[in-house]
Every structure is written in C-alpha cells, then in structure tokens.
Amino acid sequence: MPTIKVPPVLRSQTNGEAEVTVNGGTVGAALEALAERYPATREQLFSPEGDLNRYVNVYLNDEDVRVLDGLDTTASESDTVVILPAMAGG
C-alpha cells in the first residue's frame, strides 16, 4: 500500500490529511484510490479523460512519473507518491 503525500492545497479535501495510505499496484491506481476515498480530489488530479491534469506533477520516490511509465508506473507498499501542483507566476 503506497503512501501518498498530499500538498497543502489539497488537504482541505482530504480532511486535513498530509499523508494517505492507499491500495494500488500502480501510481494511477493509488491516485484513483485517493480520489475514491476523497472525491473532491478527482477534478484536481484528473482530466475528464482520466489523464493527469497538466498542472499536476506526480513523483514516485523522487522520480517524475512522466519520465517513468506515467500512471502505469508500478507502486509497491514501501513507495511514496508525492503530488505537487505546478506553480505559476511571473
């Protein structure tokens, strides 16, 4: 069961939880489990097509999943999934 680190911007949607342990053999399954437990996170994480929103960065043990296998990246019970919303500014 991987652990998901929830950024402060999403914690109001996870009842204040900073870390959530979920079932899932892939990063996508883990994020889906988070969205099932906390439905308000779904539109923040996923596009209507089920892809990661482009402004959401996800890391598995400090590796960007976009350079791995994306949402299909294998996640084990000892892994940590970190959600980092992209920052905008100028």
C-alpha angles and dihedrals in degrees: 000000000000121000119235118209107215118210118233092252091063099039094091085063093049096051090260095304113152093188128030126187112214141172117253139121093210135039089250093052090048092051090045089053089052090051091049092051093042107027094185089069094061098081090044093054106032138046118228087263091058097253123126111274108255093240093055118089118197126194131191110205091336095313119115105240090217089071091045120048096305114226089350092064109126115249123193132196093266094051128105121215113201121198114205119179112217115254120230128196145112 
